[in-house]
Amino acid sequence: MALDRAAVEHVAELAKLGLSEDELVMFAEQLSAILDYAAILQRLDTSAILPTASVGGLENVMRDDVVTPSLSQEDVLANAPHRHAGQFQVPAILD
């Protein structure tokens, strides 16, 4: 499936990318090749393959939750450039 210039420009606009003329041509070729490959994959018969949510084994990879001593509030805030009422104080980023 060959993508035309308008389709590549549309995708670039959605991604808020400014592309040069050379990049538009290059990405049109690359995206077309990706869509061609996806079309080949669509033709595969997967009716005998069960749907899976994960291809790996189902096992918990997290460590056990063990309570350990933590730093005191004073130690945590020791190097904070600004603090207020026992908390980090940072500049507001929203109006």
C-alpha positions, 0 to 999 in steps of 0.5 A, spaced: 500 500 500 503 506 497 502 512 501 501 519 498 504 525 500 498 528 503 497 522 508 504 522 510 503 530 511 497 528 515 501 523 520 506 528 521 501 533 523 498 529 528 505 527 531 506 535 530 513 534 526 515 538 521 518 534 515 523 537 510 521 535 502 526 529 503 523 526 509 516 526 506 519 522 501 523 517 505 517 516 510 512 515 505 517 509 502 518 507 509 511 507 512 508 504 505 513 498 506 511 497 513 503 497 511 505 492 506 508 488 511 502 488 515 498 486 509 502 480 509 501 478 516 494 479 515 493 474 510 496 469 515 491 463 518 491 464 525 485 460 526 488 455 530 492 459 534 489 461 541 488 468 543 493 470 548 494 476 552 502 475 554 507 470 550 511 469 557 510 465 563 505 468 568 509 469 574 510 475 579 517 478 578 516 483 584 520 482 590 516 480 597 514 487 600 518 487 606 518 493 611 525 496 612 527 502 616 527 508 612 530 515 613 527 520 618 523 526 615 529 531 617 534 526 613 530 526 607 529 534 607 536 535 609 539 537 602 532 540 599 533 547 597 526 549 599 522 546 604 515 548 608 511 545 613 516 538 613 515 538 605 519 539 599 517 546 596 517 547 589 515 553 584 508 552 582 507 550 574 500 551 573 496 558 574 
